[in-house]
């Protein structure tokens, strides 16, 4: 089994709640090039320096 990569998504807490509710991984403004780097079994955490966008 491959060793998983670890990723940190920096987005607002409001966006984290939406992503968790929807069961998706949200980061990098939806850029496909970033998402294409993810592999099955990778680990992902969020860091939210703000509650909302503003």
Secondary structure, 3 states (H helix, E strand, C coil): CCCCCEEEEECCHHHHHHHHHHCCCCCHHHCHHHHCCCCCCCEEEEECCCCCCC
